[in-house]
Amino acid sequence: MARAGVDRTNRTTMSFGRMTRSGRCMPNAALHHTDVTSVFRRCIEHLSPLQKEDNILRSFVIMEEEKYRYENGRRYHNVEAGSYYLPNDESENKIWLFTLDGALHRAPVPPSPNSVLDVGTGSGIWALEFARQHPSCHVLGIDLSPVKANSAVPENCTFGVHDAESPKWDFASPNTFDLIHSRMLVMGMRDWRSFFQNCYHHLKPGGWIEVHEVAFPMRTADPDTPAETPFLRWGHLVHEGLAKGGIDGGAAYKFSQYLGDVGFENIAEEKIPWAVAPWPEDAKGRKIGQMEADNLNNGMEGMTMGLLTKNLGWTREEVGGFVEEIRADLYDAQKKYLMDVYIHYARKPSEK
């Protein structure tokens, strides 16, 4: 698609160009997002075989706004209503990066991996950074909707639209990846055992899986905080609503067992309590607490509306009022709210 010297930071306005009245593809012309789909299809017809090979592999970074929904400034997958409830933008990734002190993973991956998969890539920020740090490694990021990359995409990074819960992964061959990374899929993943089995099948012998997840419901570090505060009640309602849709909001508690059942070895589990609101005494804890409270505040309606109306029978008006109660409650430092997040990583055995 783009070559040296061409700005690739805005995929919506460059890429394949526009169509003239005669039907000819005019490259590098500015496009509005509503034109991209039809122009993309027609321009493919005018590409040489070499251009097709390059462009089609990298075409998923074109931003087709109609394939997303936006609520309160946050971006969500525009898939079947109520089937996936977490935002797919960068806010949560920034908190994870801060939590890991700038590291991208905990697993002892060899310094020169050849192929890495990022499942639920969202904005692509993790895949992009891994690709930049490992220029000889091919990094593939997949998600339910096209990726909106907010920075230039390295040549060794590509994106695709795939459902990680598909029984068979048709986008990669077995024994392909040195590392499979996933993050914050808990509000959409129904069958973790099948997912881990697919990961095992597509990792090279000796390859690593690493999973970062939150566990519902939430809790408090203050024994005097009532159990029915708006935020704690929200955590239990999310857990209940997810269960009605066939999703285990507390699946992260069981990952070590699931990974072992599939056949992984060297299983490591790390539990990290994230504060909600800047109440911890240490500077890092306060920063995470502020970031997570802001993150929840901005995404609360989007995470809650579909889940409670579809699965628990609430009205939109009831959810709207409840969301305002939660937002007012989030920043109460006296209640010492916590979200437990987990890092699991494990190794596929080497061939004997």
C-alpha positions as CSV (number, residue, x, y, z in Angstrom):
1,M,0.0,0.0,0.0
2,A,2.1,2.9,1.2
3,R,5.8,3.1,0.5
4,A,8.7,5.0,1.9
5,G,8.0,8.7,2.1
6,V,4.2,8.3,2.1
7,D,2.3,9.3,5.2
8,R,0.5,6.2,6.6
9,T,-0.9,7.8,9.8
10,N,-4.3,8.4,8.3
11,R,-5.5,5.4,6.5
12,T,-9.0,6.8,5.9
13,T,-7.9,9.6,3.7
14,M,-5.2,7.9,1.6
15,S,-5.0,4.2,0.7
16,F,-6.8,3.4,-2.6
17,G,-8.0,6.9,-3.7
18,R,-11.3,7.7,-5.4
19,M,-13.2,6.7,-8.5
20,T,-13.6,9.1,-11.5
21,R,-16.8,9.2,-13.5
22,S,-15.3,6.9,-16.0
23,G,-14.7,4.3,-13.2
24,R,-11.0,4.7,-13.0
25,C,-9.3,4.4,-9.6
26,M,-7.4,7.7,-8.7
27,P,-4.9,6.9,-5.9
28,N,-3.9,9.1,-3.0
29,A,-7.0,11.3,-3.1
30,A,-8.8,12.3,0.1
31,L,-11.9,10.2,1.0
32,H,-14.7,10.5,3.5
33,H,-15.2,7.4,5.5
34,T,-18.6,6.8,3.9
35,D,-16.9,6.4,0.5
36,V,-14.3,3.9,1.6
37,T,-16.2,0.7,1.3
38,S,-17.4,1.2,-2.3
39,V,-14.2,2.7,-3.5
40,F,-12.1,-0.1,-1.9
41,R,-14.1,-2.7,-3.8
42,R,-13.8,-1.0,-7.1
43,C,-10.2,-0.1,-6.8
44,I,-9.2,-3.7,-6.2
45,E,-10.2,-4.4,-9.8
46,H,-7.6,-1.9,-11.0
47,L,-4.6,-3.2,-9.0
48,S,-1.8,-5.2,-10.4
49,P,-1.2,-8.7,-8.8
50,L,1.7,-7.3,-6.8
51,Q,-0.4,-4.4,-5.5
52,K,-3.2,-6.7,-4.6
53,E,-0.8,-8.9,-2.6
54,D,0.4,-5.9,-0.6
55,N,-2.8,-3.9,-0.3
56,I,-5.2,-6.7,0.6
57,L,-3.0,-8.0,3.4
58,R,-2.9,-4.5,4.9
59,S,-6.4,-3.2,4.0
60,F,-7.9,-3.9,7.5
61,V,-6.3,-0.7,8.8
62,I,-8.7,1.4,6.7
63,M,-11.2,3.1,9.0
64,E,-14.8,2.3,8.1
65,E,-16.6,4.3,10.7
66,E,-19.9,2.6,10.0
67,K,-18.5,-0.6,11.4
68,Y,-18.2,0.8,14.9
69,R,-20.5,2.4,17.4
70,Y,-19.5,5.2,19.6
71,E,-20.9,6.0,23.0
72,N,-19.6,8.7,25.4
73,G,-16.5,9.2,23.4
74,R,-15.5,5.4,23.5
75,R,-15.4,3.1,20.5
76,Y,-17.1,-0.3,20.6
77,H,-17.4,-3.2,18.1
78,N,-20.5,-2.8,16.0
79,V,-21.4,-6.5,16.2
80,E,-24.7,-8.0,17.2
81,A,-26.3,-5.7,19.8
82,G,-25.4,-6.9,23.3
83,S,-22.9,-9.6,22.2
84,Y,-19.7,-7.7,23.3
85,Y,-19.7,-5.0,25.9
86,L,-16.1,-3.8,26.4
87,P,-14.7,-0.8,24.4
88,N,-12.0,-1.6,21.8
89,D,-10.1,1.6,22.1
90,E,-6.8,2.5,23.8
91,S,-7.8,3.5,27.3
92,E,-7.5,0.1,29.0
93,N,-4.3,-0.7,27.1
94,K,-2.7,2.4,28.7
95,I,-3.5,1.1,32.2
96,W,-2.0,-2.3,31.4
97,L,1.1,-0.7,30.0
98,F,1.5,1.4,33.2
99,T,0.8,-1.7,35.3
100,L,3.5,-3.7,33.6
101,D,6.0,-0.8,33.9
102,G,6.1,-0.4,30.2
103,A,6.6,-4.1,29.4
104,L,4.4,-5.7,26.8
105,H,4.3,-9.2,28.4
106,R,5.5,-11.2,31.3
107,A,6.2,-14.5,29.5
108,P,9.9,-15.3,28.9
109,V,9.6,-15.1,25.2
110,P,12.9,-15.6,23.3
111,P,14.5,-12.3,22.2
112,S,14.0,-12.9,18.5
113,P,10.5,-14.4,17.9
114,N,9.4,-14.9,14.3
115,S,5.6,-14.8,14.5
116,V,3.2,-13.3,17.2
117,L,-0.6,-13.2,17.4
118,D,-2.5,-10.5,19.3
119,V,-6.1,-11.6,19.9
120,G,-8.7,-8.8,20.5
121,T,-6.2,-6.3,19.3
122,G,-8.6,-3.3,19.5
123,S,-6.8,-0.2,18.3
124,G,-3.8,-2.3,17.6
125,I,-1.6,-0.5,20.1
126,W,0.0,-3.7,21.6
127,A,0.6,-5.3,18.2
128,L,2.1,-2.1,16.8
129,E,4.5,-1.6,19.7
130,F,5.6,-5.3,19.7
131,A,6.2,-5.0,15.9
132,R,8.3,-1.9,16.4
133,Q,10.4,-3.5,19.2
134,H,10.9,-6.7,17.1
135,P,11.3,-5.6,13.5
136,S,12.2,-9.1,12.3
137,C,9.0,-10.6,13.7
138,H,5.7,-10.7,11.9
139,V,2.9,-9.6,14.2
140,L,-0.8,-10.3,13.4
141,G,-3.5,-8.5,15.3
142,I,-7.1,-9.8,15.0
143,D,-10.4,-8.5,16.3
144,L,-14.1,-8.5,15.5
145,S,-14.0,-5.2,13.6
146,P,-11.4,-3.4,11.4
147,V,-8.5,-1.8,13.2
148,K,-8.2,1.9,13.4
149,A,-4.4,2.4,13.8
150,N,-3.6,5.8,15.3
151,S,0.0,5.7,14.2
152,A,2.1,4.5,11.3
153,V,1.9,0.7,10.8
154,P,5.3,-1.1,10.5
155,E,5.7,-3.3,7.5
156,N,6.0,-6.3,9.8
157,C,2.5,-5.7,11.4
158,T,-0.8,-6.7,9.8
159,F,-4.4,-6.8,11.0
160,G,-7.4,-9.0,10.2
161,V,-11.0,-9.3,11.1
162,H,-11.5,-12.8,12.7
163,D,-13.6,-14.2,15.5
164,A,-11.2,-15.9,18.0
165,E,-14.2,-18.1,19.2
166,S,-14.5,-19.8,15.8
167,P,-14.1,-23.5,16.3
168,K,-11.3,-23.5,13.7
169,W,-8.9,-20.7,13.0
170,D,-8.6,-20.4,9.2
171,F,-6.2,-17.4,9.3
172,A,-3.1,-19.3,10.4
173,S,-1.6,-22.7,10.1
174,P,-0.9,-25.0,13.1
175,N,2.4,-24.5,15.0
176,T,2.8,-21.0,13.7
177,F,3.2,-18.6,16.6
178,D,6.0,-18.0,19.2
179,L,3.6,-16.0,21.3
180,I,-0.2,-15.6,21.4
181,H,-1.3,-12.6,23.5
182,S,-4.9,-11.6,24.5
183,R,-6.3,-8.9,26.7
184,M,-9.7,-8.0,28.2
185,L,-11.9,-10.5,26.3
186,V,-13.9,-11.6,29.4
187,M,-17.1,-9.8,28.5
188,G,-17.3,-11.5,25.1
189,M,-15.6,-14.9,25.4
190,R,-18.0,-17.8,26.0
191,D,-15.7,-20.8,25.7
192,W,-12.3,-20.3,27.1
193,R,-11.4,-24.0,26.9
194,S,-11.9,-24.0,23.2
195,F,-10.0,-20.8,22.8
196,F,-7.0,-22.1,24.8
197,Q,-7.2,-25.3,22.7
198,N,-6.9,-23.3,19.5
199,C,-4.0,-21.3,21.0
200,Y,-2.2,-24.5,21.9
201,H,-2.8,-25.9,18.4
202,H,-1.4,-22.8,16.6
203,L,1.6,-22.2,18.9
204,K,5.0,-23.6,17.9
205,P,6.3,-26.2,20.3
206,G,7.9,-24.2,23.1
207,G,5.7,-21.2,22.3
208,W,4.0,-19.1,24.9
209,I,0.4,-17.9,25.6
210,E,-0.2,-14.8,27.7
211,V,-3.7,-13.7,28.8
212,H,-4.6,-10.5,30.7
213,E,-8.1,-10.4,32.2
214,V,-10.3,-8.8,34.8
215,A,-12.5,-10.9,37.1
216,F,-16.0,-10.0,38.1
217,P,-17.5,-9.0,40.5
218,M,-15.6,-6.2,42.1
219,R,-14.6,-5.8,45.8
220,T,-13.5,-3.4,48.4
221,A,-10.4,-3.2,50.7
222,D,-12.5,-1.5,53.4
223,P,-14.5,-4.0,55.5
224,D,-16.9,-1.2,56.6
225,T,-18.0,-0.4,53.0
226,P,-21.6,-1.6,52.5
227,A,-22.0,-4.5,50.0
228,E,-24.8,-2.7,48.1
229,T,-23.0,0.5,47.0
230,P,-23.7,1.4,43.4
231,F,-20.3,0.3,42.1
232,L,-20.3,-3.1,43.9
233,R,-23.8,-3.7,42.9
234,W,-22.8,-3.0,39.3
235,G,-20.1,-5.6,39.5
236,H,-22.6,-8.3,40.6
237,L,-25.1,-7.2,38.0
238,V,-22.5,-7.5,35.2
239,H,-21.6,-10.9,36.5
240,E,-25.2,-12.0,36.5
241,G,-26.0,-10.4,33.1
242,L,-23.0,-12.1,31.5
243,A,-24.0,-15.4,32.9
244,K,-27.5,-15.0,31.4
245,G,-25.7,-14.6,28.0
246,G,-23.5,-17.7,28.6
247,I,-20.4,-15.8,29.7
248,D,-18.5,-16.4,32.9
249,G,-17.4,-13.0,34.2
250,G,-15.1,-14.8,36.8
251,A,-13.4,-17.1,34.3
252,A,-10.0,-15.7,35.1
253,Y,-10.1,-17.5,38.4
254,K,-10.1,-20.8,36.5
255,F,-7.5,-20.1,33.8
256,S,-4.7,-22.0,35.5
257,Q,-6.8,-25.1,35.5
258,Y,-8.0,-24.6,31.9
259,L,-4.5,-24.1,30.6
260,G,-3.3,-27.2,32.4
261,D,-6.2,-29.3,31.0
262,V,-5.3,-28.3,27.5
263,G,-1.7,-29.4,27.9
264,F,0.3,-26.2,28.7
265,E,3.2,-26.4,31.2
266,N,5.1,-23.8,33.3
267,I,1.8,-22.1,34.1
268,A,2.2,-18.8,35.9
269,E,-0.6,-16.8,37.6
270,E,-0.3,-13.2,38.8
271,K,-3.2,-11.5,40.6
272,I,-3.0,-7.7,40.5
273,P,-5.6,-5.6,42.4
274,W,-6.4,-2.4,40.5
275,A,-7.6,0.4,42.7
276,V,-10.6,2.3,41.5
277,A,-10.1,6.0,42.4
278,P,-6.7,7.4,43.7
279,W,-6.9,6.1,47.2
280,P,-3.8,3.9,47.6
281,E,-0.8,5.3,49.5
282,D,1.8,4.4,46.8
283,A,2.1,6.6,43.8
284,K,1.7,3.8,41.2
285,G,-1.4,2.6,42.9
286,R,-2.9,6.1,43.0
287,K,-2.1,6.6,39.3
288,I,-3.8,3.3,38.4
289,G,-6.8,4.1,40.5
290,Q,-7.2,7.5,38.8
291,M,-6.8,6.0,35.3
292,E,-9.2,3.1,36.0
293,A,-11.9,5.4,37.6
294,D,-11.7,7.7,34.5
295,N,-11.8,4.7,32.2
296,L,-14.9,3.2,33.9
297,N,-16.6,6.6,34.1
298,N,-16.1,7.2,30.4
299,G,-17.2,3.7,29.3
300,M,-19.8,2.9,31.9
301,E,-23.0,3.5,29.8
302,G,-21.6,1.6,26.9
303,M,-20.6,-1.4,29.0
304,T,-23.9,-1.4,30.9
305,M,-26.7,-0.4,28.7
306,G,-26.9,-3.4,26.3
307,L,-26.1,-5.9,29.0
308,L,-28.7,-4.9,31.5
309,T,-31.5,-4.2,29.0
310,K,-31.0,-7.3,26.9
311,N,-30.1,-9.8,29.6
312,L,-31.7,-8.5,32.8
313,G,-34.8,-6.8,31.5
314,W,-34.0,-3.2,32.6
315,T,-35.4,-0.2,30.7
316,R,-33.0,2.3,29.2
317,E,-34.2,4.9,31.7
318,E,-33.5,2.6,34.6
319,V,-30.0,1.9,33.3
320,G,-29.3,5.6,32.7
321,G,-30.2,6.5,36.2
322,F,-28.1,3.7,37.6
323,V,-25.1,4.7,35.5
324,E,-25.3,8.2,37.0
325,E,-25.3,6.7,40.5
326,I,-22.2,4.6,39.7
327,R,-20.3,7.5,38.3
328,A,-21.0,9.5,41.4
329,D,-19.8,6.6,43.5
330,L,-16.6,5.6,41.6
331,Y,-14.4,8.4,42.9
332,D,-15.2,7.9,46.6
333,A,-11.7,7.1,48.0
334,Q,-13.1,6.1,51.4
335,K,-14.7,3.0,49.9
336,K,-11.4,1.7,48.6
337,Y,-12.8,-0.1,45.5
338,L,-10.7,-2.8,43.8
339,M,-10.8,-4.7,40.5
340,D,-8.8,-7.9,40.4
341,V,-7.0,-8.4,37.2
342,Y,-5.0,-11.5,36.3
343,I,-1.9,-12.3,34.2
344,H,-1.6,-15.9,33.1
345,Y,1.2,-17.2,30.9
346,A,2.1,-20.8,30.0
347,R,4.3,-22.7,27.6
348,K,3.4,-25.3,25.0
349,P,5.8,-28.3,25.6
350,S,8.7,-28.6,23.2
351,E,8.8,-31.6,20.9
352,K,10.6,-34.5,22.4
